[in-house]
């Protein structure tokens, strides 16, 4: 009781300041989207897309199609974000459209599995590129990769716990570096094309495929490509922290997604102007191979830039996804400690540390392709549900204020695309991974009904929460955010 009294006094003394601040403007919003999207995918996934479709032309079409899907999705999310001014992204939209159960299953799957898996995959990519210079042409040992990935996760989490403003500035800095890195690769591609290295980009060879393309191949290729585009929705996770969200959220999206799509397509053209399809498939680090061939003594710029790129993506992912955990806990869908904010630093440090802990466990398997396919399959189940929520709310909430409106046809097409990305690979190549994903999602109900619906509290949780609250110097937000 004495601890509770002391805790209450301390909370009262800081009550005027314990809340997340609006620190994300237009520029930092663009940096968050671009910096999270351009991470490891464009440096790892090119050969994944090529492997599935077997040809340069189909590969470039997939990359362009992924950009189109991401752009349409982001336009829909722009409307949802300006209509429902609450952090948490899909969680807030599913909650408003369908109620607490779909929202809970979404956050259960995302917080416990998908987002940490994405963060772990980016960190593993950081480990590969950071360790490569020390091992030359040899493969970087798994232990080194995992150790470097763990260092990246711990460092990024610490920076985000210290200051929101610092994390935003780091994001802007590393976004500039990664855009410059892709610019260098594109410049190399332009130089190579000027020398006449175009055999794999001519129509007669571009559409020669190594195998017959099946419906499953197309679905898996889109999985790989959309992994590189993942992050287009991250600004919606931090809506409450955006300055002038009605203006800056849609504008940041309209700038970011087309820019990244253009960079990705041009980067892939550059790869195929420098390397043959067989070389792309056999290369362990496509971007580094390009640099070694054309940059001479300055070839070190590419691996350094890739390290910076993956570190920046890790920072952006950590920044955005912690807000989902924080928002869900604030609604009682996660343990109470995760809804708290550091009383001096004003960062959601418990949520940040929790996400990092799960991601550290995720780096142990080190199976990158499995992470990508599993992530994409389950993620698109919820993307599709969110697009459906947009259609539903056009009818059920006609009078809601919408400062930005997206075409409903976008949501309809994206629901169909989501169904294809979910169903096609399962029908063509059934795999236990998909069954495991479905079981994991449904298993969330075992926690929802006793702990959320019926409100059962474990007898020892109150004392644990108080101890952690004192240890971490955190407090519940002093007032609910002004959301609509």
N, C-alpha and C positions, 0 to 999 in steps of 0.2 A: 504493500500500500504506500509505503514511504517513497519507493521508487516511482510509482505512478504520480504521486503528488509533485515530486521534483520534476518529473518529465512534463507534467502539465504546466508548471511554472516556467520552465524553460521555453516551451512551445509558445506560451503567451507572450514572452518577452521578445520573440522574433516574429510575431504574427503579422507584423506590417509588411514583411518582405519575403515570406516563404511562398513563392510561386514562380513558375517559369516565365521568363521575360520574352518579349517580341524582339528577337535579334536577327531574324532572317529577312533580308530585303530582296530586291529583284536580282541583284548581282550574285549574292550568296545563294539564292534559290536556284539560279541557273547553274552555279558551281556544284550545288548538291546533286542536281539531276545528272548533269554531264559527268561530274566526277565520280558518281556511283555507277553510271552505265559503263563508262570506259574504265574497265578494271582489268581483269584477267581474261575475259571472254574473247576479245578480239585477238589476243595473242595465243590463246589455246584452242578456241573453237573453230578457226578456219579449217583445220584438217578434219574436225568432227563433222562439219557440214559436208565437206568434200567426200569423206568416206561414205556417208549415207547415200548421196545422190550420184557419185561417181563421175562427175564432169564439171568443168569450169563454168559453162553457161548456166546449167541448173543451179550450181552453187551461188552464183551472183544473183540469180532470180530469187533464191531463198533468202539471201541477205536483204534484198530490196523488199521482199514480202514481209520479212520480220519488222523492218522499219515502218512499213505501212500499217501493220497490225498495232505496233507500239504507238504510232501517231494517233490512230483512231481511238485506241484505249485511253491515251492521255487526254484527248479532247473530252471524252465522256467523264473522266475523273475531274477535269477542270470544272464542269458543271456541278458534280457532286461535292467537290471541295468548297465551292462558293455558296452552295445551298446548305450544307451541313458543316459549319465552321468548328469542327472538333478534330483533334488529332487522333491518329489511329488508323487512318486510311480505310481499307475495306471493312475493318471491324465496326467503325461508326456507321457506315452505309448499310451493312447487313443488319445491324441492330435496329436502325430506323425503319428499314423496309420489311424485315421478316421476324424481328423480335430477338430475344436473348439467346435462344438455343443455337441458331446458325452462327451468330456472332461469337458465341463461346467456342464452338467447334473450330471456327476459323482461327481465333487467337490461340487455342490449344495446339492446333497443328503448326501454326506459324512460329509461336514463341518456343515451343518445346523441340521442334524438328526443323522446319523449312528455313527460317531465317538464320538460325545458328549454322545449318548446313551450308547455306550460301556464304556466310561470313567465313566459315572454315575453308571452303573451296578457294575463296579469294586469298586467304592467308597462306594456303598451301602453294598457290601460284606465286605469291611473294617469296616463299621459301625456296622454290625451284630457281627463280631468276636471281635471287640474292646469293644463293650458293653456287650458281654456275661458274662465275669467274674464278673460283678457287679450285675447280675440278676440271677445267679445260673441256676437252671433248668427252670426258667420262660422265656417266650419269651421277647426279648428286645423290648421295646415300639418303635413304628414307629418314634415318634418325636426324640428319642435318636439316632436311626439309621441314620435318615436324618441329624441331627445336626453333628454327627461324620463324616458322608460322606462329608458334606460341609466343615468342618475343614480340612479334608484330601485334598480336591480339592484346597482350598485356599493355603494351605501350599506347596503343590507340585508345583502349579503355581508360587508362590513367589520364590521358589528355582530355577526353570527353568528360571525365569526372571533375577535372579541375576547373574548366570554364567552357560555357557554350560559345562565347565570343572567340576564344582561342581555337576551338574545334572548327568554327566557321571560317576563320582566317586560314587555318591549315588546309581546309578543303579548297579554298580559292587558289592557294599557292600550288597545290599538287594538281589541281585541274588544269592550270596553265601549263605545267610541265608535260602532262600526258597529251594535251592537244598539240603541243609542240612536237612531241615524240611521233605522233601519228603524221604530223605535217612533214617531218623528216622522211618517214617511210614513203609517204605519197610523193614527195619530191624525188626520191630515188626511183620510184616507179615511173614518173614522168621522164626522167633522164633515160631510163632503160627503154621506154617506148620510143623516145626520140632516136635511139640507136637502132630501132627496127626490131626489137625483141617482142614481137606480137603474135607468134604462131599459135599460142593457146587462147588468144582472144579473138581470133577470126571465126566467123560462123561455122565453117566446115569442121574445125577442130574443137571449138568451144562446147559444142553439144554432142561430142563423142563421149559416151559414158562407158565406164568399166564394167557395168552390169545393167540388167534391166531394172528400171526404177519401179518399185512397188509403192502402194499407198502407205505401207508401214515405213518405208525409207523416207518418204516425204515428211511424215509426222516426226520421225526421229531427227531428221535434218532441221526441222523447225524448232525442236527441243533445244538442239545445240546452238542454233542461231539466236533464239529468244533468250537463252542464257546470257549471251553477250549484251542483249538489250535490256536485261533486267535492271531495274532501278528507275524506270520511267515514271513509276508511281510513288517514289520515295518522298517527294515534297508534300504529298497528301498526309503522310504520317506526322508531319510537324505543323499542321495548319494553324494551331493556336499560337505558334511562335512566329508566324509570318506577318510582317508589316503590310498593312493594306491588302489583305488576302484577296479581296474581290478583284483587284487590279493585278497584283504581282503573281498570284498563282497561275491564272491562265496565260499571262504574258511569258512567264518563265518556261512554261510547258511549250508554248508556240516557238520559242527561240531554241530550246534545248533539243527536242526530239528530231526535227529536221536536220539540225547541225550534226548530231551524232550519226544519223542515217547516212548523210553525205560522206562523213569521215569514214564510216565503216565500209561502204561500197568502194570508195576510192582506195582505201587501204587494201582491200581484197584484190582489186585490179592491179595494184602495185605488187602484191605477192606473186600473182600469176604472170607478171611481166618479167620477174626476176627468177622464178623457180618453176620447174615443171610440176604437174600434179603429183607425180611419184615422189619428188623431192619434198613437197609440202607435207605429204602423208608420212614420210620417214623422218622429218625434222622434229626434234624434241622441243625446239624453241624457234618458231618460224621467223619472228621479228629479228631475233639475234642473227640468224642465218643471213637474212637480207643485209643487215648491218655489216657483217663480216665480209661480204662480197663487194660492197660498194663504198664503204666509208673508210677503209684502210685503217690508219692509226687512230681515227676517231670512232672506230666501231664500238668502243666501250660506251658511247653515248646511249645506244639502244638498250642494253641490259640495265644500265643505271636508270634510264627513263621508265623502263618497264617496272622496275622495283618501286620507283616513285608512284607510278600509276596504280599498282596494286595496293600500295600503302594508302594512297588517297581514297581508293574505292572502299577499302576496309574502314577507313575513318568515316566516310559518308554513310556506309551501311550501319555502322555502330551507332552513329548519331540518330539516324532515322528510326531504326527498328526498336531501339530502347523506348521510344515514345509509344509504340503499340503495347508493350508490356506495362508501361506506366498507366496508360489510359484504361486497359482492361482491369488492372488492379484497382483503379479508382472507382470502377463500377462494380467491384466485388467479385470479378471473375478470375482474379489471381490473389495470392496472399497479400495481406495489407501492407507489409513492409515495402513491397515493390511499387506502391503508390506514393511513396514519400520522396521528399526533395531535401538535399543538403541545405541546412539553415543559413550557411554563409556563402557557399559557392553557387547555390540555386541551380543545381544540376540533379537529374534523376539518377543519382549514383547507385542505389540498390538495383534498379532495373538494368543499368549498364553492366554492373558486375555480374548479375545473374545471366544475362545474355552471353557475356564473355566466358563464363564458366562452362555453359553448355557447348559453346563453339570449341573450347579447348578439348572437350571430350570427343567432338566430331572429327578433329584432325587425326585421331588415332588410326581409323581405317585407311585413309589416304587413297581411296578409290574415286578418282575424279569423275570419270564417266558415269558411274553409278549415282554419284551425288547429283550430277546435272540432270540425268533422266528422271530420278526420283523427285527431285525438286520441281522440275517442269510439269510432271504429271499431276502432282497434288496441287501445285500452285494454280494451274489453269482450271482446276475444279472450282476454286474460289474466285478467280478472275471472272469466269463465266457466270457464277452466282451474282457477282457484283454488277455485271452488265445487265443481268436480268433484273436486279434490284432497281437499276436506273429506269428500265421500262415500266416496272410495277409502280414506282413512285410518280411517274408522269400521270398515272391514273388515280392513285390513292392520295396523292398530295399535290393536287392541281394548284392550290392557292399558295404553296410555299414560295418564298422569294427566291428567284433564280436570276442572279446578276449576270450569268453566262449560260447560254443554252447550246447544247450540242445536238446534232441530228439523231433522232431515235434510230434511224436506219443503221448508224454506226454500232449501236448496242446490239441490234438484231443480228447484224453480220458477225459481230464478235462472239455472241452466244453460239452461233453455228460453228465458228472457227474453234472455239473452246471445246465444243462437243467433238469435233474432228480430232483435235490434238489429244483428247482423252481417250476416245474410243478406237480410233484407227490402229494405233500400235497394239492395243490389247487384242483386237480381233485378228490381226495379221500375225503377231508373235506374242502369244500369251506368256506372261512371266509372273512369277510369284511376287516380284517387287510391287506390282499393282495391287495384288491382294493384301500384302502387308500394309500398303498405304491406306486402303479402305478400312482395314481392321483398326489401324491406329487412329484414324479420324473418328470412327464410331466409338472407340474406347473412351473418348473424351466424355461421353454421357455418364460413364461410371463415376466421374468426378463432379459433373454438373449437378446431377439430381441431389446427392446428399449434401454437398458443400455450398451450392449456389441456390438451387431451387428451395430446398428445405432449410438452408441456413445453418447446418450443423457445424460447430466449431470444435476442433480438437482441444481438449482441456489444457494442454501445455502450450498451445500456440500463442496465447496472450503474453505469457512470460517471455517466450522466445522473441516475440515482436518487440517488447519493451527493451530487452537486452540489446538486440540489434539496433534499435533506434538510438539508444544511448551510445553504443559503440561507434556507430557510423555518423552520429550527429545529424540525424535527419528528422523531418517532421512532415505530417500531412500538409498538403497545400492549404493555405489559410482561407481560400475562397475558390469556389468552382469557377472555371473559366467561362467567359461570356460567350457561350455557343448558342447557335440557333438550330 
